[in-house]
Amino acid sequence: ITIICVRFNFQDMKTSSILETLASALDLNNTKKKKEALKTALKKLKKKENSYRVRLDELDNDDDRAELKNKLKVVKAQRKKGVKALRELNEKD
């Protein structure tokens, strides 16, 4: 999984595909694989969140800024849920 992360640019990856990765991670039976997949998805979401923040600073149009702020809120919420799930997995071990 980490080799793939290095080769591809995940900033261009849509949030929905990142969430699909997260969903597939939660369906796995192996806890170690769940953790690895969850960490990968969280890293992607963090990169997405940071890229939204940078773009938000560059935008001047209020409509575009409002739309990007909404996307940023969604990514933050998804990442927060993922962090919570990872903590719960770590507590089980």
N, C-alpha and C positions, 0 to 999 in steps of 0.2 A: 504494500500500500504506500509506503513512504517513497519508494522509487517513482511511482506514478505521480505523486505530489510534486516531486522535483521537476519532472519532465513537462508538466502541463501548467498553464497559467490558470489558476482557479478564480482569479478576480473576474474573469469573463463568464464564469459558470453561473447559471441562474440559481436563484435561491431555492426554487422548487426541486432542482436536481440535487442540491446539497441536502435538502430535507428527505429526499428519497433514499440517499445514502444513510442518513440518520435512522430512518424507519427500518431499513434493511438491517442495520446494526442492532436494533432493538429486537428483531425477530430471531437473531442467532441464539443458539443454545449455549455456546461456549462463552463464559463470562470474560475471558481474556480477549477473545475476538470482539466482543461487544465493546469493551473498553477501548480497544485500538480503533475500531470504526467510529466510536463516539468522539474520541480525541481528534481524529482526522476531520470529522464533520465540524467540530467546534473550531478547529484551526481555520477551516474554510470560511465559516461564518464570521470569525474575527477579521479575516482579511477583507471580506465583503463589507463589514461594518466600518473598517478603517478607510476603505476606498470611498464609501458613501460620505464619510466625514470630510475627506479631502475635497470631493466634488461639491459638497455643500458649501464649503468656504469659497469655492471658485464661482458659484452661480450668482447671478445678479437678478434674474427673473423671479418674482415672488411665487408665481404658480409652480415653476420648476422646483423651487426651494421647498414649497409645501409638500409636493409630491415625494421628493427625496427624503424629507423629514419623516413622512409616513412609512416609507420603505425602511428607513433606519430604525424606527420604533419596532417594526415587525421583526427585523433581524435581531435586534436587542432582546426582544421577548423570546424568540426561538432559541437564542444562545443561552439565555438565562435558564430556560427549561432543560436544555442539554447539560448545562453545568450541574444543575440539580440532580439530573438522572445519573451523571457520572459520580457525583458524591455518594448517591445512594448505592451504586454498584461497589464503590470503594469501601463503604461501611459494611457491606455484606461479607466482604472477605476477611 
